[in-house]
């Protein structure tokens, strides 16, 4: 019996480092490119989302309460951007292919792809059970390549609201998903009379 307990304790000590070292696909990219020229990284924690909402002011109106409810379910936002060197498109293609390869179809379900001029957007989600735990936007444009990862318990109907309320570079691309997925936002004007 003591031998079994010792073996279980030993196995637990071996498992802890493996669990701690489990990385999201973007962790490696962040550590690889964070200090290099032409790359910008943004990492927003759950605590920062909470602080942003606290600074927003009046928490008593319904829109603020609704936004707080949405933000409370988020665990983080990560964005990495590469500003394309126009003299080295080969590097840009290589970086895009590397980043696109981070999100295998076996784990990430593609929701849609949008092409607008020279900008291409790909929207993907990762699910845990019946809940979306991560929403990824991969963008390739004329001037930059960008990956945005939003984690938490994500309700796709709230993505547009999150994007509008946090003026973070890259999140404006989420509007493309809203426009193509649900059509244009509703107008406040009454229907025309016939």
Phi, psi and omega in degrees: 000317179297324180297318178296318179296315179298318179295320178295317178297316179299316179297322179296318179295326177288325183286327184302310178299325179295319178293320180292330181273357178298124186244151171280161180304327183282341181303314181295319180295317179301313182291329181287319189250355189305323185257013183264152176298149178076000178249139174234132177238142176229131179227110182250123181273169176303320180298322179292320175303315180298317179295321178299316179295322179295323180284343184294345176106230188300112180266003185267341179283160187295324180295320179293319179296320179296315180295321178298319178298323178291312184295326180300337181270353181272146177247344178174162176222129178231137178225134171230133183233139172243118175278115188295132173275112186295347177270356184219070179292337179299318178295319179299316179296318179298316180295316179300314180298321178298312182292320179297327180288351180287343190238079183294146181299338179289338182247325184248123180269124178284124178275314181193161173233137182232131174245127180225100186065237180264004179263131178240130179241140174231128181247129183225155175228152173243133182247144169243104185069232180261007181249144175278123182256345178207139174239128183240137171240124176248124183234134174236120180234186180291325186251342183206161173238138187216141170235131177237132178232120178248124183241158181137207171260108192252127174257116185301333180290345180261356184301316181298321179295319179297315182298319181290326187276340180243105184285060182259131180305130181107326183290337178298336177296336179296334178301329179298322179294316181299314183297319183274334183277319186242001185084179182294152177301149183296145178275150178273000181273145178291155179298148180292142179278145180262000000 
